[in-house]
Amino acid sequence: MQVASRISAKQVSRAVVCRAQSKQSPAAQKAAAVVAGLPALIAASPAFALVDDRLNGDGVGLPFGINDGILGWVLVGVLSLVWALWYNAQKDLGDFEDPDAGLKIDDRD
């Protein structure tokens, strides 16, 4: 009779543990974070530009881009003029209360 030899196997662990280890000092980690943020800061540098009275104020949070008081009055004046012209022109159109007062397809009555 032949005896089968047993091969002893090492027990397989069912739990897997993954750990990240950092070999950098905290100062080096902070420096790496600063260096990683520099490209974004450099790309955004036009947004930090000084806006003075000579510039038009685009993108600085001014309402309607108005950086001078007279521009607001011009805007209000033009809108008022257009509204007044429209109001004056629509007075002749009628009140549209009579459904038979519209455009007629034929003149047979």
RODO-2510 file (C-alpha; in nm, 4 decimals, decimal comma):
residues 109
     n   res          X          Y          Z
     1     m     0,0000     0,0000     0,0000
     2     q     0,1236     0,3377    -0,0924
     3     v     0,0935     0,6220     0,1530
     4     a     0,0389     0,9619     0,0107
     5     s     0,2628     1,2166     0,1628
     6     r     0,0988     1,5202     0,3025
     7     i     0,2204     1,8555     0,1937
     8     s     0,1812     2,1096     0,4623
     9     a     0,0589     2,4412     0,3339
    10     k     0,0774     2,7737     0,5065
    11     q    -0,2573     2,9098     0,6209
    12     v    -0,3913     3,1775     0,3867
    13     s    -0,5049     3,4951     0,5541
    14     r    -0,8489     3,6150     0,4461
    15     a    -0,8056     3,9739     0,5687
    16     v    -0,6227     4,2261     0,3545
    17     v    -0,4869     4,5403     0,5119
    18     c    -0,3626     4,8299     0,3039
    19     r    -0,1754     5,1129     0,4687
    20     a    -0,0197     5,4196     0,3169
    21     q     0,3044     5,5201     0,4700
    22     s     0,4638     5,8560     0,4243
    23     k     0,8367     5,8864     0,4538
    24     q     0,8292     6,2650     0,4182
    25     s     0,8482     6,5069     0,7028
    26     p     0,5455     6,7310     0,7722
    27     a     0,7390     7,0330     0,6415
    28     a     0,8058     6,8545     0,3130
    29     q     0,4371     6,7633     0,2854
    30     k     0,3376     7,1283     0,3338
    31     a     0,5913     7,2388     0,0747
    32     a     0,4575     6,9821    -0,1723
    33     a     0,1033     7,1122    -0,1170
    34     v     0,2173     7,4702    -0,1825
    35     v     0,4034     7,3683    -0,4978
    36     a     0,0963     7,1769    -0,6200
    37     g    -0,1208     7,4880    -0,5758
    38     l     0,1131     7,7320    -0,7513
    39     p     0,0026     7,6601    -1,1119
    40     a    -0,3590     7,7383    -1,0251
    41     l    -0,2545     8,0583    -0,8499
    42     i    -0,0416     8,1678    -1,1448
    43     a    -0,3196     8,0888    -1,3944
    44     a    -0,5686     8,2920    -1,1886
    45     s    -0,3441     8,5962    -1,1542
    46     p    -0,5416     8,8084    -1,4068
    47     a    -0,8434     8,7739    -1,1783
    48     f    -0,6494     8,9486    -0,9024
    49     a    -0,5684     9,2491    -1,1214
    50     l    -0,6398     9,5994    -0,9990
    51     v    -0,9453     9,7588    -1,1579
    52     d    -0,9283    10,1353    -1,1591
    53     d    -1,1443    10,4085    -1,3120
    54     r    -0,9913    10,3720    -1,6591
    55     l    -1,1030    10,0103    -1,6977
    56     n    -1,4571     9,8968    -1,7705
    57     g    -1,5074     9,6734    -1,4663
    58     d    -1,5860     9,3411    -1,6349
    59     g    -1,6028     9,0565    -1,3865
    60     v    -1,5596     9,2615    -1,0702
    61     g    -1,9145     9,2265    -0,9393
    62     l    -2,0451     9,5670    -1,0406
    63     p    -2,4160     9,5612    -1,1271
    64     f    -2,4588     9,5667    -1,5083
    65     g    -2,0879     9,6542    -1,5371
    66     i    -2,1597    10,0143    -1,4378
    67     n    -1,8455    10,1672    -1,2900
    68     d    -1,9546    10,5293    -1,3387
    69     g    -2,2823    10,6919    -1,2336
    70     i    -2,3529    10,8475    -1,5724
    71     l    -2,3584    10,5021    -1,7342
    72     g    -2,6489    10,4046    -1,5100
    73     w    -2,8449    10,7130    -1,6144
    74     v    -2,7746    10,6417    -1,9816
    75     l    -2,9006    10,2857    -1,9374
    76     v    -3,2180    10,4041    -1,7614
    77     g    -3,2727    10,6768    -2,0234
    78     v    -3,2432    10,4432    -2,3222
    79     l    -3,4737    10,1851    -2,1657
    80     s    -3,7275    10,4580    -2,0809
    81     l    -3,7147    10,5952    -2,4357
    82     v    -3,7743    10,2524    -2,5905
    83     w    -4,0613    10,1834    -2,3493
    84     a    -4,2216    10,5239    -2,4210
    85     l    -4,2031    10,4663    -2,7975
    86     w    -4,3574    10,1202    -2,7607
    87     y    -4,6335    10,2496    -2,5297
    88     n    -4,7194    10,5312    -2,7688
    89     a    -4,7294    10,2958    -3,0694
    90     q    -4,9454    10,0285    -2,9057
    91     k    -5,2211    10,2732    -2,8026
    92     d    -5,3636    10,2661    -3,1560
    93     l    -5,3958     9,8870    -3,1617
    94     g    -5,7110     9,8799    -2,9485
    95     d    -5,8036     9,6881    -2,6383
    96     f    -5,8692     9,3467    -2,8006
    97     e    -6,1892     9,3018    -2,5980
    98     d    -6,4162     9,2414    -2,8979
    99     p    -6,3388     8,9018    -3,0549
   100     d    -6,4969     9,0147    -3,3844
   101     a    -6,2698     9,3179    -3,4165
   102     g    -5,9711     9,1188    -3,5427
   103     l    -5,8517     9,0455    -3,8926
   104     k    -6,1284     8,9100    -4,1139
   105     i    -6,0596     8,6473    -4,3747
   106     d    -6,3413     8,7529    -4,6038
   107     d    -6,5625     9,0580    -4,6260
   108     r    -6,8948     8,8702    -4,6406
   109     d    -7,1261     8,9802    -4,3616
***
